[in-house]
Amino acid sequence: MATDCIPQVTFQGDGFPKPVVARFDQPDASSDGGLVLVKALDTQLDLTARLAACLDDGRQPGKVLHETIELLQQRIFGVCAGYADCNDAARLVHDPIHKLVLGRDPITGLGLASQPTLSRFENAVSARELRAMTHVLVDAVIAQQRRRLKGRATRITIDLDPTDDPTHGQQEFAFFNGHYDTWCYLPVVATVTFNDEPTQFAVAAVLRSGTAPAGLGARGILRALLRKLRAAFPAATFRVRLDGGFASAKLFTFLDREQVEYVVAMASNRRLEKRARRLMGRARVLARQTGETAHLYGETRYAAKKWTRKRRVIIKAEVVRHPGRAPKNNPRFVVTNLALGPPAVYAVYCQRGDVENRLKELHHGLEMDRTSCSKFLANQFRVLLALAAYVLFQELRRRAAKTAGADAQVTTLRERLIKLAVWVERSARRIVLHLPLTFPWRPTWRQLARAVGATS
């Protein structure tokens, strides 16, 4: 019988021609061989080094075993490999690949930092350091896209999107939110899109309390992004897309002052519904005639009480029909300064829907919502660690163009490229990673390795 002291199990039965012994006896091996791709990419971008430079180390130098950059890299590379918790450190402490990507000897090098060390590291961060790290991440993404596009972009679109982050403990500033029916945080994520490309690049993620209004911090985020993007792409036209939670008099005044294009959803009210009444009537007639969902578009000039002037509002009159259900009126409104026709304006707004995929990757692929520290600033730090990992994955995916990984989600990239069995061999001259010969994604892996600096 196998026990923890006997590292093997045996499979017997009709499913195998002979007894199959699974023996855990291979030293200097890892299941995260592809993590060297992330390390090489990070070296090219100089990302973790710049982030570490934002952090002050108040520890006594004589007692330090793990430098700040090593702790930061351990957390970010761990998130990339699917280890979002500090508790995972106990299982990875002697993993040769995780030691290698921290710049240590994979065989005899010092083991990884423990969970208590990482927890102290996360809880020591200050608001000033977090602001500096946020700027580094924004600058890194913008600089990389500027190099890719050679400083030329005709239009840059900024999207902001709030999301819920349920909490299950005594986290600071976690409050009950009636809309989401849970105790939570409400982080907001900013993405940028260049020209007519479909890809949205995440550039910022700001944690907010569970009862924060949707628009809290929006103008500050937009102001900083516009300043940095204008410096990098002075000839570009800028467009801002936002959902209805951001619509406010102060926001529209800000967007007008910044002289940017904008497409902002607006919640329905009696005055707007009255103006959409005739168009909704035509949509109901069309839905009855066709037996299918119908939508028509129109526009009006409208000013809420606190607005300084009237603005153009696009009306989408929609009647939704489902088999076996009564037709449902679904009027929608979008405030804009674009000169396009109503259907085209609404199509521009709908393009922001892909932000949901970025949020899913951050939540489910990199566990940005693992905000279980009691201190708010420590949880914001964790959000930035997840965003830093995502910045690396975004660039990894971009360099996987024309391969099977070109449009892959974070979880797929990890499964195909990072979770790779490897045996590490070290000699006096070099370190050799022995990878599976029949690895199904080998062509993609080799292409990416060359793209991040390896030679054949």
Residue pairs with C-beta under 8 A, 6 or more apart in sequence:
2 8
2 9
2 10
7 23
7 24
7 25
8 21
8 22
8 23
8 24
8 25
9 21
9 22
10 19
10 20
10 21
10 22
11 19
11 20
11 21
11 22
12 19
12 20
26 423
28 96
28 106
28 107
28 423
28 424
28 425
28 426
29 96
29 421
29 422
29 423
29 424
30 95
30 96
30 97
30 98
30 421
30 422
30 424
31 419
31 420
31 421
31 422
32 81
32 95
32 97
32 98
32 418
32 419
32 420
32 422
33 97
33 420
33 421
33 422
33 433
33 435
34 417
34 418
34 419
34 420
34 445
35 77
35 80
35 81
35 97
35 98
35 101
35 418
36 97
36 100
36 101
36 433
37 396
37 417
37 418
37 445
37 448
37 449
37 452
38 77
38 80
38 101
38 392
38 396
38 418
39 77
39 100
39 101
40 449
40 452
40 453
40 454
41 392
41 395
41 396
41 399
41 452
42 48
42 73
42 76
42 77
42 392
43 453
44 452
44 453
45 140
45 144
45 391
45 392
45 395
47 136
47 140
47 388
47 391
47 392
48 69
48 72
48 73
48 76
48 388
49 69
50 136
50 140
51 72
51 133
51 136
51 137
51 388
52 68
52 69
52 72
52 73
54 129
54 132
54 133
54 136
55 68
55 72
55 125
55 129
55 133
56 126
56 129
57 64
57 67
57 68
58 124
65 110
65 113
66 74
66 110
66 113
66 117
68 121
70 102
70 103
70 113
71 113
71 117
71 118
71 121
72 385
73 101
73 102
74 89
74 98
74 102
74 112
74 113
74 118
75 86
75 118
75 121
75 122
75 385
76 385
76 388
76 389
76 392
77 98
77 101
77 102
77 389
78 84
78 88
78 89
78 92
78 98
79 366
79 367
79 385
79 386
79 389
80 366
80 389
80 392
80 393
80 414
80 418
81 98
81 414
81 418
81 419
82 414
82 418
82 419
83 91
83 92
84 366
84 367
84 370
84 386
85 370
86 115
86 118
86 119
86 122
87 115
89 112
89 113
89 114
89 115
89 117
89 118
90 114
90 115
92 98
92 112
93 111
93 112
93 114
94 111
94 112
95 112
96 106
96 107
96 424
97 106
97 422
97 424
98 112
99 105
99 106
99 109
99 110
99 111
99 112
100 106
100 109
100 424
100 431
102 112
104 110
105 426
106 424
106 426
106 431
107 424
107 426
113 121
119 373
122 373
122 378
122 381
122 382
123 373
123 375
123 378
125 377
125 378
125 381
126 377
127 377
130 377
130 380
130 381
130 384
133 381
133 384
134 204
134 206
134 384
135 224
137 203
137 204
137 384
137 387
137 388
137 391
138 203
138 204
138 224
138 225
138 228
139 228
140 391
141 192
141 201
141 202
141 203
141 391
141 394
142 192
142 203
142 228
142 229
142 232
143 232
144 395
145 192
145 194
145 201
145 232
146 232
146 233
148 398
149 194
149 233
151 232
151 233
152 233
152 235
153 194
153 195
153 233
153 235
153 236
154 195
154 235
154 236
154 237
155 194
155 195
155 196
155 236
155 237
155 238
155 239
156 192
156 193
156 194
156 229
156 233
156 236
156 237
156 238
156 239
157 192
157 193
157 238
157 239
157 240
157 241
158 190
158 191
158 192
158 222
158 225
158 226
158 229
158 238
158 239
158 240
158 241
159 190
159 191
159 192
159 193
159 200
159 240
159 241
159 242
159 352
159 355
160 188
160 189
160 190
160 218
160 221
160 222
160 240
160 242
160 246
161 188
161 189
161 191
161 243
161 352
161 355
161 356
161 358
161 359
162 186
162 187
162 188
162 189
162 208
162 214
162 243
162 245
163 186
163 187
163 188
163 189
163 359
163 363
164 177
164 180
164 182
164 184
164 185
164 186
165 184
165 185
165 186
165 187
165 207
165 368
165 369
165 371
166 180
166 182
166 183
166 184
166 369
167 174
167 183
167 184
167 185
167 210
167 371
167 372
168 183
168 372
169 372
169 374
170 374
171 185
171 371
171 372
171 373
171 374
171 376
171 379
172 374
172 375
172 376
172 379
173 185
173 209
173 210
173 376
174 183
174 184
174 185
174 209
174 210
175 183
175 184
175 209
175 210
175 211
176 182
176 183
176 184
176 210
176 211
177 183
177 184
177 186
177 210
177 211
183 210
184 210
185 207
185 208
185 209
185 210
185 369
185 371
185 379
186 208
186 209
186 210
186 211
186 212
186 214
187 205
187 206
187 207
187 208
187 368
187 383
188 205
188 206
188 208
188 214
188 216
188 217
188 218
188 221
189 202
189 204
189 205
189 355
189 358
189 359
189 362
190 202
190 203
190 204
190 205
190 221
190 225
191 200
191 201
191 202
191 203
191 355
191 358
192 200
192 201
192 203
192 225
192 229
193 199
193 200
193 201
194 201
198 354
199 398
200 354
200 355
200 358
201 394
202 358
202 362
202 387
202 390
202 391
202 394
203 225
204 221
204 225
204 387
205 362
205 368
205 383
205 384
205 386
205 387
206 217
206 221
206 380
206 383
207 371
207 376
207 379
207 380
207 383
208 216
208 217
209 376
213 245
214 243
214 245
214 246
215 245
215 246
215 247
215 248
215 251
218 242
218 246
218 251
219 250
219 251
219 254
222 240
222 254
222 258
223 254
223 258
226 238
226 258
226 260
229 236
229 238
230 236
230 238
237 261
238 258
238 260
238 261
239 260
239 261
239 262
239 263
239 348
240 255
240 260
240 261
240 262
240 263
240 264
241 262
241 263
241 264
241 348
241 349
241 351
241 352
242 251
242 262
242 263
242 264
242 265
243 264
243 265
243 352
244 264
244 265
244 266
244 267
246 264
247 264
247 265
247 266
247 267
247 335
248 306
249 304
249 306
249 307
249 308
251 264
252 262
252 264
252 307
252 311
252 335
253 308
255 262
255 264
255 337
256 337
261 336
261 337
261 338
262 335
262 336
262 337
263 334
263 335
263 336
263 338
263 345
263 348
263 349
263 352
264 334
264 335
264 336
265 332
265 333
265 334
265 335
265 349
266 272
266 313
266 333
266 334
266 335
267 333
268 331
268 332
268 333
271 302
272 300
272 302
272 313
272 315
272 331
272 333
273 331
275 300
275 302
275 315
276 298
276 315
276 317
276 331
276 333
279 296
279 297
279 298
279 315
279 317
280 317
280 319
280 329
280 331
282 296
282 317
283 294
283 295
283 296
283 317
283 318
283 319
284 294
284 319
284 327
284 329
286 294
286 296
286 319
287 293
287 294
287 319
287 321
287 327
288 327
291 321
292 321
293 318
293 319
293 320
293 321
294 318
294 319
294 321
295 316
295 317
295 318
295 319
296 316
296 317
297 314
297 315
297 316
297 317
297 341
297 342
297 343
297 346
298 314
298 315
298 317
298 342
299 312
299 313
299 314
299 315
299 342
300 312
300 313
300 315
301 310
301 311
301 312
301 313
302 310
302 311
302 313
302 335
303 309
303 310
303 311
311 335
311 336
311 337
312 335
312 336
312 337
313 333
313 334
313 335
313 336
314 333
314 334
314 335
314 336
314 342
314 345
314 346
315 331
315 332
315 333
315 342
316 331
316 332
316 333
316 334
316 342
316 346
317 331
318 329
318 330
318 331
318 332
319 327
319 328
319 329
319 330
320 327
320 328
320 330
321 327
321 328
332 346
334 345
334 346
334 349
336 345
336 349
338 344
338 345
338 348
340 348
357 409
360 409
361 390
361 393
361 409
361 410
361 411
362 368
362 386
362 387
362 390
363 369
364 411
365 390
365 393
365 409
365 410
365 411
365 414
366 386
366 389
366 390
366 393
366 410
367 386
368 382
368 383
368 386
368 387
368 390
370 382
370 386
371 379
371 382
371 383
372 379
373 379
373 382
390 410
393 410
393 413
396 405
396 413
396 417
396 448
396 452
397 405
397 406
397 407
397 408
397 413
399 448
399 451
399 452
400 406
400 408
400 413
400 444
400 447
400 448
400 451
403 443
403 444
403 447
403 448
404 416
404 441
404 444
405 412
405 413
405 416
405 417
405 441
405 444
405 448
408 416
416 441
416 444
417 441
417 444
417 445
417 448
420 435
420 436
420 439
420 445
421 435
421 436
422 433
422 434
422 435
423 433
423 434
424 431
424 432
424 433
424 434
425 431
425 432
425 433
425 434
426 432
439 445
446 456
450 456
